[in-house]
Amino acid sequence: MNPITATMIVRNEAGSLRARVNRLRRHVAEVVILDQCSTDGTAALARELAEYTFQLPSTGIADPDKNLVYSLGRQPWVLSMDGDEELTPYLEDALPGLTASEEDVFWFPRVDLVEGLVMPFLGADYQPRLFRRGALAYSGQAHTHPDMRSHKVCLVPDCPILHLRSWEDVQRRNRVRNALGPEVVAKQEAYIAQVGDFLRARGKIQ
């Protein structure tokens, strides 16, 4: 088993959480789930599925809670996943070699899919998702990259993470804004409009 703690910050993911965690289980030693006060039974399901679970109030974004959830668990490596993401088979196969390397932080491209279609708007959206514990830290601000505490950093372009959502998810989750400023809100509205136009042009929504 890879020496990895998989972490997830979730809210209202009861419909897909079991399948996502069970798939991760084949590749990690333990799972930590932070539930942002879900209302659909996600918290109870997380307690069943993960070694460590806890709840914090929802701020509408995961960023303020990342450092805390990354600090938990017993493994030397952390794999950061969202509740609506999956590893590709390429990345699953690569995990043993990555965790055996001398690098400390691995950045992967995240492929954004809505209603099964790849969204081209984010370009090469690389994110640091596999790292040695303590190799990075987040500021807590929305949609920012972390502070790197190691120079041993590697991009892995051929091992994407899939971000899988419905059109309903895009609208609902991008409009939870308790902690977001006007600049981020404007970017989210623009993204929602882009996704809607893209899906309508391809007959996925009305």
N, C-alpha and C positions, 0 to 999 in steps of 0.2 A: 504493500500500500504506500502511496506517495506521502511524504511527511508534510501534509498540507491541512490547514484549517480553512474550510470554505465558509465565507461569511455572506450573509444576506440581510439587507434592511428592507422590510416589506410592509405593505399596507393593503389589506383586502385582496389577498392572493390565494384564497382558499380553493378556488377552482383549478389552479395549476401547480400549487406548491408541492404536493406529494410527488408528482411525476418529475418535477425539476430536482427536488432533493434526492429522490431515488437514483436518478441518473448521475448526479454528482457523487453519490455514495461509492460508486464503483472506482473512483479515482482519488478520493481524499480520505484522510484518517478520521476527521470529525467535522461537524457542522455547527456553526453559531448563527442564530437568527435573532435579530432585533425587530420586534413588531411595533409599528407606530400606531398603536391603539386601533387596530382593525375592528370593524363592526360586522364581519361576515364569518367569524369562526376561525380566522387565520391563527390567532394566538394559541388556541387549544391544539390545532393541528401542528403548529411549530413545536409545542412542548412534546408532542408525540414523536416528531421526526428528528429533532436536533439534540446534541449533547448539552448545549447551553442555549437558553432562551431568556429574553427579558423584554419589557415594554417601556417605551417612552412616549410622551405626547407627540403627535404628528405636527411637524412644521411645514409640511408640503414638499420638502426636499430631504434627501438622505445626507447631504454634505455635513451638517453639524454633528451627526452621530458616527461618522466613519472612524475617527480615531479611537473612539471607545470600543466599537465592535471589533476593530482590528487588534486591539490589545488583549482580547480574550482568547481562550484556547491554549493548547499545549504544544502545538507543532511549530517548527521553525519557519515554515512558509505559510503565507496567507494568499488565498484565492478569493478575490472580491467579485461577487456576482449580484445582479439585481434579480428580483423575483420574476421578471419577464424576459430573462435571458437564458440562453443555452450555450454550452460549449459545442463547437463543431467537432466531428470525429478527428480532424487533423490536429486540433489542440489537445483533445483527449489522449491521442497517441503520443504527443510531444511532451506531456507533463513529466514522465520519468527522466528524460534527458535534461529538461530545463532545471528541475530541482537538483540534479546532480552536477550542474555546471558551477562555474565560479562567479557568474553574474548574480546581482542582487535584486534587480527590478526588470521585469519584462513588460513591454507595451504591446498590446494587440489591437488590430483594427476591429471596430465594432460596426457590424453591418445592420442597418436599420431597416426592418421589414414591417410593413403595415398591410393587413389583409393579404399576406403572402407575397407582396411585391417589394422589391428593394427600393428604398427611397434614396435618390441621388443627391440630396441637398446638403448632406454633411461632409461629403468628400471623404478624405482619409481621416476618419475619426479615431485616432489612436488613443488608447487609455491604458494606464498602468494597473494591471489586474492581478499579476502574480509577483509577489515580492517577499523577501526575507522580512520577518517580523522586525519592525523598527527602522526599515530602510527608507520610509517616506512618512510624511504627515500632512494632513489637510488643514487649511485655515478655518474651515467651517463656512466659508462664503459659498454661495451657489455657483455651480458650474465652473469651478476653477481647478487648475492642475495642482498637484501636491508639491510640497517642498521635498526635493530629493536629498536624502542624507547619505547617499552613496554615489560614486561615479561609475559603478559597474552596472550600466544600464544597457538594455538590448531591445531593439525593435524586432518583432516577429511577424512579418507581413503576410505569411502564408497560413496563419492560424487564427482566423477571425472568431469573434464572439457574436452570436446572433441575438439581436434585440427584436423580439417577436410581439407585435401588438395588433389589436383591431382598431378600426377607425374610432369606435366608441372609447377605447382606452386612450387614444391620442388626445381626444377632446377633454376627457375627464381628468386625466392626470396632469396635463399641461396647464390646467386651470385651477390647480390647488396651490394657492400662492401666499400662504400665511407669512412666509419669511422672505418673499421675493420683492425686490425693488422694481421701479418702473422700467428700467432698461431691460431686465430679464423678462418681465411681463411682455414687453413689446416684441422681443425676439421669439417668445413662445407663440404669441398670436400670429406672427409672420410664418412660423413653422406650421402651425395648424392650417393656415390658409394654403400654403404650398402643398401640404399633404392632401387636403381636400380637393384642390384643383387637379392634382396628379391622379387621384383615384377616380374622380368623375370622368376625366378624359379617357380612362381605360375601362369604364363601365363597372367599376367595383362598388360605387355608391351613386345615389341619385343626386 
